Amino acid sequence: MKTRTKTVLIASLLSLGLYAQVASGASENSQSDAQIAKAANTALQQNKQLKSFGLRAVSDKGVLTLQGTVDTPSSGALAVAVASGVDGVRDIRSDMRLPGGPLKI
């Protein structure tokens, strides 16, 4: 009986340790996403050719989604190139639009 109690206790403690590690990892990812989005938004606003469009970047686990309207497909491609240079970006998705409809990148 004592051995079983020790085994259950050890298993419980290990589970709590893993849970704490996963929980802290989630908050680190959220913080990293906030930092990635901030850096991407700053990079987009600092680019003279993109500044006037007011594009917005949102990050989810390092996947950046670009939102807003651009005037030409080449402006959209430039936005993707600028955002790709941000540290921590794993992939980019476009939710950008042209005046006449969605922009396909």
N, C-alpha and C positions, 0 to 999 in steps of 0.2 A: 504494500500500500504506500509506503514512504517513497519508493522508487517512482511509482506512478504519479504521485503528487509533485515530486521534483521535476519529472518530465513535463508535466502540464505547466508548471510554473516557468520552466525554461522556455518552452514553446510560446507561452504568453508574452514573456519579456522580449523574445526575438521578434514576435509579431508587432509589438508596440514599437520596437526600434525601426523595423521596416516601414511601418505606417508613418512614423515621424520623418523618416528620410523622404518618403514620397510626398508628404505634405509640404516639407520645406522646399523640395524640388519644384512643386507647383507654384509657390510664391516666387521663387527665383525666375521661373519661366515668365510669369506675369510681369515681373520687374524688367526682365530682358526685353519682353515685347514692348513695354512702354518706352524703353530706351531706344530700341530699334525704330519704332514709329517716330519718335521725336527726332532722331538723327536723319531719318528719311525725309520727314517733313521739312527739316532745316535745309537739307541738300536740295530739295525741289524748289524751295523759296529762294535759295541763293543763286540758282541758275537763272541768268538773265533772260534766256529764251522761254523759260517755264514759269517764271514768277507771276506773270499776269493771269495765268489760268487758275490760280488758287487750288491746285491739286492737293489731295489729302491722301496720306498713307496710313493704313491700319495693319498692325502685325498680330498674327496668331501663330504661336510656336515657330516664329521665324519666317512664316509665309506672309509676305507683304501683299496687300491688296491696294492698288492705286485707284482712287476715285476722283471724278471730276470730268470736265469737258475741255478738250483741246481742239485747235482749229484744223490740224492736219494729222494724218497717220504718222508722219515723221516726227511731229511733236510728241506723240504718244510713245514712239520708239525711243526718243531721247529721254523721256521720263523713266522708262523702264531701264535704260542704260545708267542713268544717274542713280536710281534707287538700288540697282544691282551692286553698286560700289559701296553700299553701306555695310559695315561689319555686322554679322549676325544674320543677314538675309539669306535664307535657304532657297527660297523660290519666290517668284512674283506672279501675281494674278492681276489681270486688268479688269476693272469695272469702269474704265474711262469711256467717254462718249465723244462722238463728233457732233456738230450741230444737227446733222440729219439722222443720227441714230448711233448704235453701239460701235465702238472701235474694236476691231479684231486684231489682236497682236499675236 
